[in-house]
Amino acid sequence: MFSNCSRQFASQLKRFNSTLVIAEHNNESLLPITQNAITAAKKLGGDVSVLVAGTKCGPASEVLSKTGGLSKVLVAESEIFKGFTAESLTPLVLNAQKQFNYTHIVAGASAFGKALLPRIAAKLDVSPVSDVIAIKSPDTFVRTIYAGNAIQTLTAKDPIKVLTVRGTNFEPAALEGGSAGTETLSTEGCQNDLTVFISQELSKSDRPDLTSAKVVVSGGRGLKSGENFKLLYDLADKLNAAVGASRAAVDAGYVPNDLQVGQTGKIVAPDLYIAVGISGAIQHLAGMKDSKTIVAINKDPEAPIFQVADYGLVADLFKAVPELTQKL
Ligand SMILES: Cc1cc2nc3c(=O)[nH]c(=O)nc-3n(C[C@H](O)[C@H](O)[C@H](O)COP(=O)(O)OP(=O)(O)OC[C@H]3O[C@@H](n4cnc5c(N)ncnc54)[C@H](O)[C@@H]3O)c2cc1C
């Protein structure tokens, strides 16, 4: 009788969901996508814990311990995690999984999450579910496929669900109202000889972050040179906007590749997206078509960008953009 009860209790416990969110941060502060991933995790139901791994990540974990709706903040500090390489973080996440038996592991669908989660899924022998845009239930997810051209709803049958979630589809969780306890996680086995982090160069900008800006002004090959992007920077200054670019503009060397929007760049969904001298190839649309209002400036009335634009201006950008900036 007693053992029947405890078996029943154990099976009930098993049904409870518990999710681990892998925080993306720079030791000092969280990157906004972590807040979106937390919101997605909360939609799964059950406990939500967050893992913060870094070198001196006290400030980032402090912010999380105040974030509402979290039950625990797991912290791992070591020089091993310099550069946040997937090779060093995978064994750490596996340590956490072994100890706490999560039903879900979630990260943002950023370069960080895309490098880390497939590796974790492989080690756990489950299929990762990438680019989740909505959560229907703890095992049924909506995700984009074919570069955002089709939407798939799937039920994952694996015992542990490993998900990357699109930041633009989940509201950022408020970083207040919580008092989660902090726990140190063992870094045993995290040292690896697969990769050595040497250095990184981060571009500094006073402009809003491209993925979280409310307004984005993007330029394409139509700009014709890097110098001409000044036209877009002037317009962006008036609108407090971030500047983005098409891959053609990046490949031509007009702007650095962290500005690239699209299938192989960043996914953005601002309130206002202004595409200047961009044709609107599907790979570009994959990164911006969820923007609330799309404005296109292009001299070719047949350019495909006009099919997704709410407002289109058929004009020479070298005339139209300075005029617009001046009027603003
Ligand atoms: C696997 C793969 C992944 C890719 N990933 C991405 C991605 O992430 N992001 C991305 O953007 N692309 C991506 N691409 C590339 C994509 O297919 C297109 O080649 C690219 O988006 C084109 O960039 P563009 O619109 O700037 O250039 P173009 O297609 O050359 O268009 C330039 C536009 O500027 C207009 N124009 C020219 N002069 C003026 C003027 N004076 N005034 C106004 N308009 C003017 C033209 O009418 C034209 O429409 C990818 C491609 C592949 C195969």
PDBQT file of the ligand as one rigid body, heavy atoms in Angstrom, charges set to zero:
ROOT
HETATM    1  C1  LIG A 401      21.752  30.613 -47.960  1.00  0.00    +0.000 C 
HETATM    2  C2  LIG A 401      21.552  32.089 -48.151  1.00  0.00    +0.000 A 
HETATM    3  C3  LIG A 401      21.397  32.875 -47.027  1.00  0.00    +0.000 A 
HETATM    4  C4  LIG A 401      21.204  34.252 -47.165  1.00  0.00    +0.000 A 
HETATM    5  N1  LIG A 401      21.018  35.016 -46.041  1.00  0.00    +0.000 NA
HETATM    6  C5  LIG A 401      20.732  36.319 -46.195  1.00  0.00    +0.000 A 
HETATM    7  C6  LIG A 401      20.479  37.141 -45.058  1.00  0.00    +0.000 A 
HETATM    8  O1  LIG A 401      20.540  36.705 -43.899  1.00  0.00    +0.000 OA
HETATM    9  N2  LIG A 401      20.165  38.426 -45.257  1.00  0.00    +0.000 N 
HETATM   10  C7  LIG A 401      20.085  38.986 -46.510  1.00  0.00    +0.000 A 
HETATM   11  O2  LIG A 401      19.793  40.184 -46.621  1.00  0.00    +0.000 OA
HETATM   12  N3  LIG A 401      20.351  38.249 -47.585  1.00  0.00    +0.000 NA
HETATM   13  C8  LIG A 401      20.686  36.938 -47.472  1.00  0.00    +0.000 A 
HETATM   14  N4  LIG A 401      20.977  36.216 -48.576  1.00  0.00    +0.000 N 
HETATM   15  C9  LIG A 401      21.157  36.926 -49.851  1.00  0.00    +0.000 C 
HETATM   16  C10 LIG A 401      19.861  37.250 -50.584  1.00  0.00    +0.000 C 
HETATM   17  O3  LIG A 401      19.506  36.165 -51.407  1.00  0.00    +0.000 OA
HETATM   18  C11 LIG A 401      20.044  38.490 -51.472  1.00  0.00    +0.000 C 
HETATM   19  O4  LIG A 401      21.107  38.288 -52.357  1.00  0.00    +0.000 OA
HETATM   20  C12 LIG A 401      20.311  39.781 -50.693  1.00  0.00    +0.000 C 
HETATM   21  O5  LIG A 401      19.361  39.945 -49.661  1.00  0.00    +0.000 OA
HETATM   22  C13 LIG A 401      20.218  40.953 -51.654  1.00  0.00    +0.000 C 
HETATM   23  O6  LIG A 401      20.574  42.133 -50.969  1.00  0.00    +0.000 OA
HETATM   24  P1  LIG A 401      20.058  43.531 -51.492  1.00  0.00    +0.000 P 
HETATM   25  O7  LIG A 401      18.583  43.554 -51.519  1.00  0.00    +0.000 OA
HETATM   26  O8  LIG A 401      20.772  44.581 -50.732  1.00  0.00    +0.000 OA
HETATM   27  O9  LIG A 401      20.681  43.602 -52.972  1.00  0.00    +0.000 OA
HETATM   28  P2  LIG A 401      19.978  43.535 -54.380  1.00  0.00    +0.000 P 
HETATM   29  O10 LIG A 401      19.141  42.318 -54.528  1.00  0.00    +0.000 OA
HETATM   30  O11 LIG A 401      21.044  43.781 -55.382  1.00  0.00    +0.000 OA
HETATM   31  O12 LIG A 401      18.982  44.763 -54.363  1.00  0.00    +0.000 OA
HETATM   32  C14 LIG A 401      19.380  46.103 -54.377  1.00  0.00    +0.000 C 
HETATM   33  C15 LIG A 401      18.117  46.935 -54.505  1.00  0.00    +0.000 C 
HETATM   34  O13 LIG A 401      18.451  48.291 -54.439  1.00  0.00    +0.000 OA
HETATM   35  C16 LIG A 401      17.629  49.003 -55.345  1.00  0.00    +0.000 C 
HETATM   36  N5  LIG A 401      18.321  50.243 -55.708  1.00  0.00    +0.000 N 
HETATM   37  C17 LIG A 401      19.488  50.381 -56.400  1.00  0.00    +0.000 A 
HETATM   38  N6  LIG A 401      19.836  51.671 -56.507  1.00  0.00    +0.000 NA
HETATM   39  C18 LIG A 401      18.851  52.383 -55.866  1.00  0.00    +0.000 A 
HETATM   40  C19 LIG A 401      18.636  53.786 -55.659  1.00  0.00    +0.000 A 
HETATM   41  N7  LIG A 401      19.485  54.695 -56.087  1.00  0.00    +0.000 N 
HETATM   42  N8  LIG A 401      17.522  54.133 -54.989  1.00  0.00    +0.000 NA
HETATM   43  C20 LIG A 401      16.618  53.204 -54.544  1.00  0.00    +0.000 A 
HETATM   44  N9  LIG A 401      16.789  51.879 -54.731  1.00  0.00    +0.000 NA
HETATM   45  C21 LIG A 401      17.892  51.478 -55.373  1.00  0.00    +0.000 A 
HETATM   46  C22 LIG A 401      17.444  48.069 -56.531  1.00  0.00    +0.000 C 
HETATM   47  O14 LIG A 401      16.264  48.382 -57.249  1.00  0.00    +0.000 OA
HETATM   48  C23 LIG A 401      17.379  46.714 -55.826  1.00  0.00    +0.000 C 
HETATM   49  O15 LIG A 401      16.036  46.353 -55.558  1.00  0.00    +0.000 OA
HETATM   50  C24 LIG A 401      21.187  34.851 -48.462  1.00  0.00    +0.000 A 
HETATM   51  C25 LIG A 401      21.347  34.037 -49.570  1.00  0.00    +0.000 A 
HETATM   52  C26 LIG A 401      21.529  32.676 -49.438  1.00  0.00    +0.000 A 
HETATM   53  C27 LIG A 401      21.677  31.823 -50.662  1.00  0.00    +0.000 C 
ENDROOT
TORSDOF 0
